[in-house]
Amino acid sequence: MLDVLEQTLAFEGDTHQCVLPEAHVLWLDRTRGRDNPAIREYAERRLNAYRSFLEGARFPVFAEAAVQLLSSTARKWADPPIRGSQRDLDFAAKIMDTLAVSGSGWAAVVVGANHTADVECSMRLVLEDHGYRCDVTVL
């Protein structure tokens, strides 16, 4: 499983530094630095969740099939949000503050799908309520 997850890391971590070395990076969850115990615990919970998605089935031989299985199962198991969270409000505020300082007017944001949900106070709707256009692509 770790080998398969390793192949998905283009959507994680610091990959952007190789692809877009000049890009300004804003870590939305940065509270006490990147070496935060809560982040490590979250990673462990996420790995255990991915293991549970297999429900005893054999792990697919091909990495692409394995990632598709994990993704489709994760989407089925995810509880749709009823309302955005404080994190949504915090994320939107950080993005808007950064855009105001940079003056660029645009940003690429990588977040979980629930932060883009069509529910009251989701990060996306807060940004849209403030006049930002949000184009969402679910990976």
Secondary structure as GFF3:
##gff-version 3
##sequence-region A 1 139
A	DSSP	alpha_helix	2	6	.	.	.	ID=ss1
A	DSSP	three_ten_helix	9	11	.	.	.	ID=ss2
A	DSSP	alpha_helix	16	19	.	.	.	ID=ss3
A	DSSP	alpha_helix	37	53	.	.	.	ID=ss4
A	DSSP	alpha_helix	63	77	.	.	.	ID=ss5
A	DSSP	alpha_helix	86	102	.	.	.	ID=ss6
A	DSSP	three_ten_helix	113	116	.	.	.	ID=ss7
A	DSSP	alpha_helix	123	129	.	.	.	ID=ss8
###
